[in-house]
């Protein structure tokens, strides 16, 4: 079906695509998807498709917030849009829209949307928004190459047919999954859990009996997920088995689980299992690349909600921090960072404003931040700072002078609490909030020597 554009060497301009300048976008689609696309299109068009898909997915999340809410949900959408975009490029190359039968990534996303209660019309609207972005970018590439208007018209027509077929396929898959889901006991449990979380009026005893989980006791909520690209269609079975083993290991009642996608599950643990969960930091779940966020202990129906909310915030921080944090993230350990990063752009601005040149993402700035954090923690004791950092006190004195020079003020004149918050946020999130490009004036300030430099302990930063 389809055919190539009349009189146009479509493969030439398509195979010349390259991503826009800037940092490369890390791909999220499954390896087989990328391997097939790279074999047919080459690395440039694949990188272009990945970058375009990321813009499209982020646009969808802004316009339709139901597709976001947490990083796992956002990554699920980005993964699906990326897979679809690469399939679109392959359809362009071959002039065959039959290549667009939904792959594993959009199929996984569709299952998640059914389970999360996102209606089909919203899913189709998301596909339409994706079509707008991809069509705009494809037509811009054609215009940039000064190709004939007829080529743009042919491209627009092919894209329309592609998305029309893709939308029809997704709608059919959504309907089948919705029928299957509506007949399952998991759907009833998910609805009941949703009612509890939304604060709907309910009989706690009746709901507890229906869920097989005591709402009036102590809870520890958690979120378990697989980071992309380790999320895959078989991830649910793998995680389910790992969580069953975890329940047996903890020795408490069976946990209550609500799957929100093929690789993300919200969990409530009953009884006094918090210490047991904390101890897991030394022994990860036997599932590849699994991560867990804890919401802390709470009691009753209100505690069921509040522990869950804290677990979601901990998961958000853990996803932002990536490998900087261990596989297990407890809200109690990152509460301050979770509060500060409710608005990530605000958090970046705050960290960079408070730390100035110390917000540079470099080893030398990191060393000074660590020194300053410890120095403030021990009430500005040079001796204790040196002991805790396993360095000489003269080195600490030099670094403190360097810090004051870079910040342009003595530390006693700076707000201590705000500094500590900024330092803690930078320590947890690293490059997510730090600055990769300091200006010329700040580079000059880095290069200036500090009076009183101890010759016996030379420093490079």
Protein Blocks (a to p, Z undefined) as FASTA:
>chain_A
ZZaaehiafklmmmmpccdedjddddfbdfklmmmmmmmnojmlmmmmmmmmmmmmmmmm
mmmmmlnopaklmmmmmmmmmmmmmmmmmmmmnopaklmgccfklmmmmmmmmmnopafk
lmmmmmmmmmmmmmmmmmmmmmmnopafklmmmmmmmmmmmmmmmmmmmmmmmmmmmmmm
mmpmklmmmmmmmmmmnopacdfklmmmmnopafklccdddddddddfkbcfklmmmmmm
mmmmmmmmnopacdddddfbfkbccdddedjfklmmmmmmmmccfbehiacddebjaedj
klmmmmmmmmmmmmmmmmmnmmmpcfbdcfklmmmmmmmmmpmmlmmmmmmmmnmmmlpc
cfklmmmmmmmmmmmmnoopaklmmmmnopafklmmmmmmmmmmmnopafklpcfklmmm
mmmmmmmnmmmlmcfbdcfklmmmmmpccehiafklccfZZ
